[in-house]
Amino acid sequence: MLPTPQPDAYRRGAVEFRGPGRPTETSETRLLADQPDTSWLHTDTWRVLRIQSEFVEGFGALAELGPAVSVFGSARTPADDPSYAIGVDVGRELAERGLAAITGGGPGQMEAVCRGANEAGGIACGLGIELPHEQALNPWVNLGIYFRYFFVRKTMFIKYAQAFIVLPGGFGTLDELFEAVTLVQTRKIKSFPIVLIGTSFWSGLVEWIRERLIAEGMVGERDVDLFYVCDSAAEAITWIESKWTATS
């Protein structure tokens, strides 16, 4: 029987707080806050060392992960939602093909992917983040790391994955999707397939990109081809593998 995460657990980096007296402000909130005086000249130096330590810890934990795919999706997807089952399929397909699944480690779609990977004997990696109302890592994660800073965490999603799969999700999912597309568009990263699963969910966004961004010259006509849209885990991963083969 897998353990149930503590509902009131709060993570600050590697430290966990439970019960009353837990902090209400995250490290990143303080980092980005306005500073009324020059005391930040003294305190931010130590923040730099903390940020450095997060990079070191992340690199150390993930450097030997092997081939991997980062998967994003909503933390709010219930287990009885059809898209949850697709997330399980994604995790299982990745594991059966010898690929680790890297997720945000939370509930919803992230849990589904980790569950599928774990049940198939693969690696379910969860990169947690310190938030005011944090959700603990889901019980299907078998390699978990907590981060204070989003930008450090994002680096890990990109650096140790060879592709992205994006399931239906909200602002966080869209943030990761557009960051990945921007990195490919600007050639900061190469040979990085991006797949969106759920034609009905993503069709409105794709149409808006064509009718507004491309039509008004905000992006190039071929930029919409930087990602692929499909409806199944098997098709998504098969397409990713075909792109890897074409660039090898």
N, C-alpha and C positions, 0 to 999 in steps of 0.2 A: 504494500500500500504506500503510495507516494505521500510525502508530507504536505500538509496544507500551509501555505505561507501565512505568517502573522498579518492580520488585516491592518494593524496599527503600526507596523514596522516602518521605520524611516531610515534611509541610508544616507550617510554623509561620507562619500568616498568609501573606504573599506570599513567604516564604523557604522554600526546599526543602533538606532535608538528605538525603544519600545515604551509605550505607556505615556503618562503625563510628563510634561517638561521637555518634550521633543521640540527641536528648532522649527521655526516657521519661515525662515529665510534661507535660500540656498546659496552656495558659494558663488555660483554664476550670477545670481541676482546682485550680490554685493560687488562683484567684479565690474558689472555693467552700470552700476548706479552712479549718479552724479556725485562728485566730491566737492563739498563746499570750501575746503581748504587744501593745503598742499601736503597733508599728512600721507596722502597716497604715494608720495615719492618714497616714503620709507616702507609702507606696508605692501605695495605692489611688487616690490623686489621679491618678497617671500612668496607671493602668489605665483610668480614666474617659476620658482623652484617647485611649487606644488603642481603646476601645470606640466612641468618637465617630468616630474615623477609619474604622472598619469600616462604620459607617452611611453616612458620606460616600462611601466607595468603592463601596458597594453601590448607593446611590441614583444615583450618577453613571453606573455601568455599566448600570443597568436602566431608567433613567427614560425612555428612548426605545425600549424594547422593543416596545411596541405591545400589542395584545390577546394575552393569554397564559393558559394553564391550567397549574397546578402538578400534577404527577403523582408519586405516591408508590408504593412497592412494595419488596419484599425485595431486598437486595443479594446474597442467596444463591441466587437462582434461576438454574439452569444454562441454557445456550443451547438444550438439547434438551427443556426443559420446555414443555408446551403453553402455559402462561401467559406464557412469554417471547415467543412468537409474538403473543399478544394485546398485549403491550407494544409490539412493533414496529408493530402495527396502530394502536395509539393514537397513536404519534408520527406515523405517516404520515397518518392522518385529520386530525390537528391541522394539519399542514403544508399539506395540500390545501385546508383551509378558512381559510388565512391566519392561523393561530394559532400562537404560539410555545409550545414545550414547556419548562417549567421543572422540573428534577429535582434530586436530590441529587448528580448527576454521577458516581456510583459504578458498580459492576458490577451484574449481575443485571437486575432489572426496569428500573432507571434506565438501564442501557446499552441495553436493548431499545427503550425509548421514544426515547432520543437517536438510536439507529440509524435507526429508522423516520422520524423527523423529518429527519435529515440526508440520508438517501437520497432523500427526497421534495423536497429543496431548501428545507426550512424551517429555523427556528432551534431548535437544541438547546442549551438553557441548563443548565449544571451549577453548582450551588452547593455546593462542597466544604466539608468541615469538618475541622479539626485533631483527630486522634484518636491515642491511643498506638500503635495498629496500623492506620494509615490506609491506605485504598485510594486510589490516584491517580485523577484524573478519567479516565473512560473515553475512548477515542480518537474517539468519535462526537460529543463535545461541541464546538460551535463558538463558544460564549461561556461561558467558565468563570471563576468567582471562588472564592477560598478564604476561609473565615472561621475565626476563633479561637473565637467564642462562638456557642453554639446559639441563644440568644435573638435575636441579631442576624440570623442566618441565617433563623430562623422568620419574622421580620418581613418579610424579602424575599419569602419564599414567599407570604405573604398580600398584601402591599402591591402587588405587580406582577402578580398573577393575578386573573382574574375568575371562576374556578371551580377545584374540586379534582376530580381523578380518583384513586381509590385502588385499586391492584392488590393482590393477596395479599401480605402482608408480616408482619413481626414487631413487636417492641416499638416500634421507631422509627416504623414505619408507623402503628401504633395511636396513638402519641403525637400525630402530626400530624393524624390523623383526628379524635380527640376534641377536640383544641384547636380545629380548624376548626368542629366541631359546636357547641362551647361558645360560640365567638365569634358564631355565627349565632343560637344560642338566646338569648344575652344581648343581642342586637342591637348588638353592637360593630361588626359588619359587616353589610351588607344586600345582598340580591340576589346571593347567593353560592351557586350550585348545587354540591352535593357528590354524586359518583357513586361507588359501589363496584362494581367489575367482578369477577364470579365468584360466582354465586349459591350454589354448593355450598360455597365457602370461607366466605362471610360469613353463611350462614343460621343457623349456631349462635349467632353474636354477636347477630344481630337477634332471634332467639328469646329469648335471655337478657335482652335489653333489655326485651322485652315481658313476660316472665314474672317478672322480678325487679325491674327498675328502675321500670317503669310500674305493675306490680301492687302494689308496696310504696310507691308515691307518691314515689319518688326523682326522677322526671322526669314531665313532663306526657304525657298520652295522645297528643298530636299531635307530640311531639318525635321520635318515630321517623320521622316524615315529613320531617325535616330533611335526609335523604339518600335517594338512589334506588339500588336494586340492579338490575343487569342482567348480561348475559353477553357483550356485544360492544362493541368500540370505537365502531362506527358508531351503535349505539343510545345509548351514553353521551353522545356529543357531540351527537347530534340532540336528546336530552332537555335538555342544557345550553343549546343554542341556543333551544329552546322557552321555557325559563325566562327567558332574556335578553329574548326578544321580549315575553313577558307583562309584564315590568316596565319596558319601555322607553316 
